[in-house]
């Protein structure tokens, strides 16, 4: 991989602080001058923070989605999921939730009873990934993976890679997505370098969750999303111990018409989604 042309940093997109009640929340996408990194639509970074005993937990009670997928990374703490399609799990630190809302799903994302009773550290990333118009009404699905389900490996440089979807340096991830999205959590000790090939024409999603790095020589600090230019790979060097959310995908290149929890391609489809939800076509709300 020594002959890779690393993608340069074209622009930095710092996360905007937008707390939800007592939940510390930062959002780098969408942001000023950046509606999406097609097909990556939205990222909420909750925490890091420590909840006291007898807390109210996360505030995401039953709500609908249609037309896209949510990928939730539980970095610290625990997250209980229930949905109208029958998906149910409690995912602990290091695990992943991948929900395909497709034609319509109601889900709840709440703290388990034990976490509300005992408290503890919590840090969660939720990424929204678009679906092309031909797949927006696909059958809903849910995959919950614990840390032990992820084929984590360490490079010769000491970088730990947690492959979530697609393939990373020859290691196949447990999820193969509908539109060939590759996602991984990359943990770099200070001074370590990570290189990976990414084919030209694919859009790269690179968010620094923790620490500071240089991407193709350009510094990128904590809580920044890096907009990258052309090349056939990424090269990341850690200035301090760092955690990166890294992904890449082919752009969908279709109109995006979103309204709250629905992401479609036309206003008419949004109206239909609201009507279908109100008519109960997303199924019964999950019990919480």
N, C-alpha and C positions, 0 to 999 in steps of 0.2 A: 504493500500500500504506500510505499515511499514516493511513488510517482503520482499520487492523487493531487488534483488541483483543489485545494481547500476553498470552500465558499467564504467570501469576505463578509464582514458585518457592514450592512448598508445603513441600518438605522436601529437605534435602541428604543424600546417601548416600555417605559417604567410602569409598574403596576400602580393602579389608583386605589387608595384606601377607601373602602366602602363597607364598613361594618354592618352586620345584620344583627340587631340587638346587641348582645354581649359577645357575639361571635366575630372575632377579628377576621376581616376579609379583605384581600387585595385582588385586584382584577387587572391584568395586563391586556386582556383581549375580551371584547372590543375596547379600543381606546382612541384617543385623539388621532385622527388621520389613519386609523387602521380598523376597518370593519371586519376583516377576516384574514387568515392565511389559508386560503382555500385548500382543503375542506375543513380546516380547523376554525371553529366559530367563536369559541368562548372558553375562558379559563377563570375559575374562581380558586383562589388559594386561601383556605381557611386555616387560621393559626399561623405559627405555632403558639399555643397557649396552654395553660394548665387550669383545668376545671376543679373547683373545690368539691368536697363531699356534698351530697344532697343538692346537686345542681339540676337545672331544668333540661340540660342536654341540647342537642341540635334542634333547630326549629322547622325542619322540612317535613311537615305533615303531608298527607295525601294530595298530590297535584298531578295534572295530566301532561303528557308530551305526545307529539306526533312529528314524524318526518326526519328524524336524526337519531344519533346515538349518544349516550353519555358514558364516559369512562371515568371512574372514580378511584383514586389512588389513596389508600389509607396509610399514611406515613407513620402516624402515631395514633394511639387510641383504638376505638372500635366503632363500627357502623352497622346498624341493623337495617336491612332492606326488606320491604314487602311490596308486591305489585299485583295488579289486577289480573295478570296472566298466571299467577301462582308462584312466581319467583319469590324465594324467601331465604335469607341467610343472615348470619352475623359474621362480618369479616373483621379480622383483627389486624394489627399493625403489620405492614409489609404486603398486605393483600390488595386485590383489585375487584372492582365491580364493573362489568361491561353490559350495559343495557341497550338493546336495540328497540327504541320506541316504535319505529315503523308506523304501522297504520293507526296505532293509538294504544297508550298504556297509562294507567294511573299508578304512581308509586309513592312510597313514603321512605324517607331516609332519616332515621332517628337514632339517638343514642340508646344502647341497650340498658336495661334496668340496673345491671351491675355497675355500669359506668356512671349513671346518674346518682347511684348510692355512694360509690367510692370516690368518684372524680379521677383525675389523672391528666397526663399530657394528651394533647389532641392536635393533629395536623393532617389536613385532607386537601387533595387537589381534585377538582372536578372539571373535566374537559368535555366540551360538546363538539361532536364531529358530524358534519353534514352527510346526508345521503343524496345521491343523484335522483332526479325525478322518477326514473324507472324503478327505484327501490324505496321510495318514500312510503309506499303503502305495503311494504313487506311485512310478513308475520312478525309480531313482537317476540323478543327473546331476552333472556337474562343469563349471564354467566357470573358466578361468584367464585373467586380464587383466593385461597389462603397463601401466605408466604411460601409454604412448603410446596405449592403447586407450580411455582415459578422457577424455571431452570437457570438460576443465578450462576454466573461464572466470573472469574477474576482474570484479567489480562496479565501479561508478563510485566506490565508497568504498574500493577497493583490496583488497577481500576476495576471496580465491581459493577457488573452490568446485570440488570434485572429485565430480561426480555418479556414484554407483555403481549405484543402482537407482531406478526410478520417474522422476520429473521434478523439476527444481529451477529455479525462475525461468524457466520456458519452455524449458529445455534438457533434452532427453530423455537419460536415462542408458543405458548399454549393456546393462543387465540389467533386464528386466521380470519381476518375481517372480510366483510362483504366487498370492500373496495380497496383491498391490499394496503391497509394502513399499517405502518411499522411504528411501534411505540416502545420505549424503554425508559427505566429510571437508571441513571448513570451516576455512580458515586466515586469521586476522585479524591485521593489524598493529596495534600499540598505537594506541588511540584510534578505531579504525574501528568502524562499526556495520553489522550484518547483520540484515535483516528478511526473513522468508519467510512466506507464508500456509500455514496448516495447518488443514484443515477441523475444525470442532467434532466431538467424538465420537471422534476418532482419538487414540491414545496416542502421546506424544512421548518419544523416547529422546535425552537430551542429556548427553554425558559430556565433561568437560574433560580432554583428553589432556595438554595443556601450557599453562602460563600461567595468567592470571586474567581473568575476564570478569564482566560484570553481565548478568543475564537479567531483563528487564523491571525493571531497576533494582536487583535483589538480587544481591549479590556471590556468585560461585561460583568457588572456587579449584581449582587443579590437582588431578587425581585425585579429583574429585567427580562423582557422577551426580546430576542435578537432577530431582526429581520435580515436574512442573508441573501447574498447575490448568487451569481452563477458559479458552477464548479461541479466536480464529480465526487465530493466527499466533504466531511467535516473534520476539523482538527481543533481539539479543545485542550488547553493546558491550565491546570489548576494553580491559582495564585495562593489559595488557602484550601483547606478541606472543603469540598463542594459537592452539592447534589444538583443534578440537571434532569429536567424532563425533556426528552429528545424524541422527536417523531418526524416522519416524512410520508408523503402521499402524493399521488397524481392529483392535480387540481381538477375539480368537477367542471368548472367554467360554465355555470348556469346561474340565472338570477336567483337571489336569495330574498325571500319575503318572510320576515319573521314577526311574530306578535306574541310576546310573553313566552309561553312554553311550547309554541308551535313554530316550526320552521318549514316553509313550503316554497314554491317557486312563483306563485301568483296570489294576489289578494283574494281571489275567488276561492282558492284552496284553503286559505286561512279561515274564511267565513264558514266553509263546509266543515272544517275541523272543529270550530266552536259549536256549530249546530250538532255535529255527531257526538261531541262530548256531552253537551246538554241533554241529548236524547238517550244517554246511557250506553252508547255503542262502544265505549272503551272498557266496558265491563264494570263490575262492582268495585267501589273503592276498597283498598286493602284494609284489613283490621289492624289497628295499632294500639 
